[in-house]
Amino acid sequence: MQELTGGREQVDVRGRTVRELIDHLDQEYPGIGDRLREGSRLRSGVAVSVDGVISPEGLRARLQTGSEVHFLPAIAGGSRRRK
């Protein structure tokens, strides 16, 4: 998404939840919201890490002052062993 942030790898944005953070990101860097959200949910294929922990709460995940948030490609499944 660096093409939307002018090449910046890291940006500072406020928000009490991931939803608010994305809203503020989208105001500052239009187009990011569409890449991260589908309606009222995180876009399929996107996971959110808050302070180093993948959050199952998605957009509802609460943030603290200074929280570090990363949006990552979601990895699903695993290998199956056949006998």
C-alpha positions as a Markdown table, in Angstrom:
| # | Residue | x | y | z |
|---|---|---|---|---|
| 1 | Met | 0.0 | 0.0 | 0.0 |
| 2 | Gln | 3.0 | 2.3 | -0.1 |
| 3 | Glu | 1.8 | 3.7 | -3.4 |
| 4 | Leu | -1.1 | 5.2 | -1.4 |
| 5 | Thr | 1.2 | 6.6 | 1.3 |
| 6 | Gly | 3.7 | 8.3 | -0.9 |
| 7 | Gly | 6.2 | 5.5 | -0.4 |
| 8 | Arg | 6.1 | 5.6 | 3.4 |
| 9 | Glu | 6.4 | 2.2 | 5.1 |
| 10 | Gln | 5.1 | 3.4 | 8.4 |
| 11 | Val | 2.5 | 6.1 | 9.3 |
| 12 | Asp | 1.2 | 7.4 | 12.5 |
| 13 | Val | -2.6 | 7.5 | 12.8 |
| 14 | Arg | -5.0 | 7.8 | 15.7 |
| 15 | Gly | -7.9 | 5.4 | 16.6 |
| 16 | Arg | -9.4 | 3.6 | 19.5 |
| 17 | Thr | -10.2 | 0.6 | 17.4 |
| 18 | Val | -8.9 | -0.9 | 14.2 |
| 19 | Arg | -12.1 | 0.4 | 12.5 |
| 20 | Glu | -11.4 | 4.0 | 13.6 |
| 21 | Leu | -7.7 | 3.6 | 12.6 |
| 22 | Ile | -8.7 | 2.5 | 9.1 |
| 23 | Asp | -11.2 | 5.4 | 8.8 |
| 24 | His | -8.5 | 7.9 | 9.7 |
| 25 | Leu | -6.0 | 6.2 | 7.4 |
| 26 | Asp | -8.5 | 6.4 | 4.6 |
| 27 | Gln | -9.1 | 10.2 | 5.2 |
| 28 | Glu | -5.3 | 10.8 | 5.0 |
| 29 | Tyr | -4.5 | 8.3 | 2.3 |
| 30 | Pro | -7.7 | 7.8 | 0.2 |
| 31 | Gly | -8.1 | 4.2 | -1.1 |
| 32 | Ile | -6.6 | 2.4 | 1.8 |
| 33 | Gly | -10.1 | 1.8 | 3.3 |
| 34 | Asp | -11.2 | -0.1 | 0.2 |
| 35 | Arg | -8.1 | -2.3 | 0.3 |
| 36 | Leu | -8.6 | -3.2 | 3.9 |
| 37 | Arg | -12.4 | -3.4 | 4.4 |
| 38 | Glu | -15.4 | -5.1 | 2.8 |
| 39 | Gly | -18.4 | -3.4 | 4.2 |
| 40 | Ser | -18.2 | -3.7 | 8.0 |
| 41 | Arg | -15.5 | -6.4 | 8.0 |
| 42 | Leu | -11.9 | -6.8 | 7.2 |
| 43 | Arg | -11.5 | -7.8 | 3.5 |
| 44 | Ser | -11.1 | -11.5 | 3.1 |
| 45 | Gly | -7.4 | -12.3 | 2.8 |
| 46 | Val | -6.4 | -9.5 | 5.3 |
| 47 | Ala | -5.4 | -10.2 | 8.9 |
| 48 | Val | -4.6 | -7.5 | 11.5 |
| 49 | Ser | -1.8 | -7.7 | 14.0 |
| 50 | Val | -2.1 | -5.4 | 17.1 |
| 51 | Asp | 1.1 | -5.2 | 19.2 |
| 52 | Gly | 2.4 | -8.4 | 17.6 |
| 53 | Val | -0.7 | -10.5 | 18.1 |
| 54 | Ile | -3.0 | -11.5 | 15.2 |
| 55 | Ser | -6.4 | -10.2 | 16.4 |
| 56 | Pro | -9.5 | -12.4 | 15.9 |
| 57 | Glu | -11.6 | -9.3 | 16.6 |
| 58 | Gly | -10.9 | -7.7 | 13.3 |
| 59 | Leu | -12.2 | -4.2 | 13.1 |
| 60 | Arg | -13.4 | -4.3 | 16.7 |
| 61 | Ala | -9.9 | -4.8 | 18.1 |
| 62 | Arg | -9.2 | -2.2 | 20.7 |
| 63 | Leu | -6.0 | -0.1 | 20.5 |
| 64 | Gln | -3.9 | 1.6 | 23.1 |
| 65 | Thr | -1.9 | 4.8 | 22.8 |
| 66 | Gly | 1.2 | 3.7 | 20.9 |
| 67 | Ser | -0.2 | 0.4 | 19.7 |
| 68 | Glu | 1.6 | -0.9 | 16.6 |
| 69 | Val | -0.8 | -2.2 | 14.0 |
| 70 | His | 0.1 | -4.3 | 10.9 |
| 71 | Phe | -2.1 | -5.4 | 8.1 |
| 72 | Leu | -1.0 | -8.7 | 6.7 |
| 73 | Pro | -2.1 | -11.2 | 4.0 |
| 74 | Ala | -4.2 | -13.8 | 5.9 |
| 75 | Ile | -2.8 | -17.3 | 5.8 |
| 76 | Ala | -5.3 | -20.1 | 6.0 |
| 77 | Gly | -5.2 | -23.8 | 6.1 |
| 78 | Gly | -2.2 | -26.0 | 6.5 |
| 79 | Ser | -0.8 | -29.2 | 5.1 |
| 80 | Arg | -2.7 | -32.4 | 5.4 |
| 81 | Arg | -1.0 | -35.7 | 5.6 |
| 82 | Arg | -2.5 | -38.6 | 3.7 |
| 83 | Lys | -1.8 | -42.2 | 4.6 |
